[in-house]
Amino acid sequence: MTDTVNILVVDDHADIRELIKRFLDQHCYNTFTACDGDEMRSILKDNQIDLIVLDLMLPKEDGLSICRKLRENGNNVPIIMLTAMIGETDKIIGLELGADDYLTKPFNPRELLARIKAVLRRSDGNQRQEQDSKKTLKHYFFNEWTLDVLKRELIDPDKTIISLSTAEYELLITFLQHPQETLSRDQLLDLARGREAQVFDRSIDTLISRLRKKLKTENDTGNEIIKTVWGGGYCFIAEVTDDQNQ
């Protein structure tokens, strides 16, 4: 990450955009603002953005759709979603689509600042860890499946690429790094996304359900690769190998 941190605030309310911009500028961030997805994409095209503060309720295209498209296009810029809605379902969906954190309006600007610092700190650490991993490790193998770490692609036994959201990829990597170990929800939260993300426990259950479906093949006999351990958590029961022990 460069010395100057560029933050992009996407919100259709001009007063909220300017409030956040003034506050972040006072704390030495370089802040851009956009009123909708089109303006956001224009800014992203011409500038290196380190983090996006993205409102959920936007005109023409909502924040969830914008977040999903960014991730589908391979843009992994950290995203903190803002919303006036308090439903946990929306928070879970946002996190599944690749958002890094969630903040409900009205909020204290200092809390937003703390979340931004935490997400940037974790993102910087994850980038260094991934760069180190890429130097030595390129693939994981299990049950005729392959995870390409360099391309972040999951390949099934028929050589078909299975798309993964950022959250699904992080969860799968966690299981592949801890095969045949029972991991509690808290451990999965810590290992996959970091405690500072304040992810809800239920989002882990939802993510595992989605990951199980993607790890199914036509020839499956009904046995789950990710086993539920009642009272304990979850266990990835497949044998896992990688480039170093293939």
N, C-alpha and C positions, 0 to 999 in steps of 0.2 A: 504494500500500500504506500502511495506517495505521501509526502509531508502534508500537502493540502488535501483534505478530505472533502469530496464533492457529494452533497446530499441533494436529492431531487424530491420535492414535496408535490404530490399530485392530489389536489382537492378542488372541488368545484366552488367552494366558498372562498371568495377573495380575502375576507377578513381572517379566516383561519390560516390560509396560505401565508399571508403577510405576518401574522402573529408568530407562526413557527419560524419563518425565515428570519425575522428580526432576532428572535431568541437564539437560534442556532448561529447566526452571524456573530452575535455577541460572544459566543463560545468558540470562535475561531474556525467555524466550518464555512465552506463556500457553498451557498445554498441556491439551487435553482427551483423554480416553481412552474407548475403546469396545471391547467384547469380540467384536462381530460386526457384520454389515452392517445389521441392523435398528437397533441402538443408534447406529451411525454416521449413518444417515439421520436419526434423531431429533435428533442433535446438529447436523447440517448444516441442518436445518429452522429451528433457533432461533438459530444463531450464524453469524457470518461467519468462515469458515475459510480461511486463506491457504495451507496445505499439509497433505496427508495422508500419514502414514507408514502403509502398508498391508501387513499380513502376507498372504502368498500362501495359506497353509494355514489356513483358518478353518472353523468348524463351519457346517453348513447351506448356506452360500454362499461359494465361495472368492474369493480376492482378484482373480483374473482376471475373473470374472463381475461382481464389484462395479465394477471399473475400467471394463469395457466398458459397463455400464449408465449409469455416471456420464457417460461421453463421449457415449453415444447420446442422453442427456437434455440435452446441451448444457452440462454442468458441466465447465469447463476448469480446476478447481483443480489445482495441481501435485501429483503423486503420486510418492512414493518407495516402491517395493515391497521388502518384506523376505521372505526365504525361506531355509529350511534346505536346499533343493534346490540343486544346483550345475550342473544341466543348462543348457547354453546355449540350448536350444530354448525353455525356459520364459522365459528372459530376453528372447529375441527376441519371443515372443508378447506378453509384458507390454508391451514397448515399442511393438509394433504397435497394441495396444489403447489406447495413449495414456499409459502411464506415462512419467514424466520421467527416472527413474533407478532403479537396481536395486542392492540390497545383500544379500550373502549372510551368513546367520548361521553361526557366531557373529561378531560384529563389535565393533570398538572404538567406544564412544559418540562419541569425538572424530571418527572418520571419518564417522559419521552426521551429526554437527553440521556438518562441512565440506560434505557433500553437500547438506544443507538450505540452507546459506548460498548455495551455488553455484546450486541450482535456483531459489531465491527471487530471486537477483540476475538470473538469465537471464529468469525469468518477468516480473519488473518491467520489464526492458529490452524484452522482446517486446511487452508491453502498450503501452508508450509508442510503440514503432515502429508497432504496428498502429493505434493511435489517430491517429498522424500520417498513416499511409497512408489511413485512412478519410476524412480531410479532403479528400484530393485524388483518390483512386482508389477506384472502386467495383466495377469489373469487369475481368477479362481475357477475351480472345476468341482462340480458336485452332480451326481446322478445324471450324467451326460449333458448337464447344463454348463454354460460358461458365462462368467461375468468379465467383460473386458473393462479393466480399470481405466485404461487410457481414454477409451471412447465413452465410458460410463454406459455400456450397452449390455443387456442381458440377452443371451442367445439360447434358445431352447434346443432339445435334442434333434429337431428337424432343421436346425440352422436358421430358424426364423428369429428376427430381432424383436424382442418384447420391450415396449416402451415403459419406462419407469419415471415416476415423478421424483423430484429431489428427495422428498421425505421417504419414499419407498426405497430409493437407492441407498440412502443413509442407513435405513433399518436393515436392509439385506446385507450390506457391508458389515454391520455390527454382528449379525448372526454368523457370517462367514469367517469373521475373525475370532468367534467364540463358539465353534461347532460343538454339539453334544454337551453343552453347558446349559443348566437351567438359569435363565435370566429373569429377574423380577421386572415389573413395570418400571420401578424407579431406576434400576440398572440400565434398562433400555433407554429411558429418558436421558440419563447421564451420558451413556456411550454414544447414542445415535444423534442427539441434538444438543446436549448440554443443559444443565439445570437452569442456566440463566434464561433460556428460551421460554420457561414457564409453560411448557406444553401440557395439555390436560391428559390425564391418564387414559381417558376414553379414546383419545386420538390414537394411542398405541394399539388398542383393540381393533379399531377401525382399519388402521394401516395394515395390521397383520391379516385381517380378513381379505383386504384387497390384494396383498402380496400372495396369499395362499391361492387365490383365484388365478393369478398370473403364473404361478408355478405349477399349475395343473396341466396335464397333457391328456390326449385321448386314451392313452394306454394305462393311465393311472388306475390302481386297484382300489382307490379310496383312502389309502394311507396318506396322511399329511406329512410334508417335510417339516413343517413347523408344528410341533406338538404342544398342546396346552397341558401344563403341569398344574393341576388344581391346587390352589393355595400357594403356589410357588411362582408361576409366571409362564414362560415359554421356553422351548428347547428346539434348536435346529438339529434334527436327528441325523441328517445325511452326513456321510464322510466327505470332508472337504480337502482338496489339494490345491496347490498353486504352482507357479512357474518353478519354484525352488525345490519342490518335492514331487513334481509330476513324473 
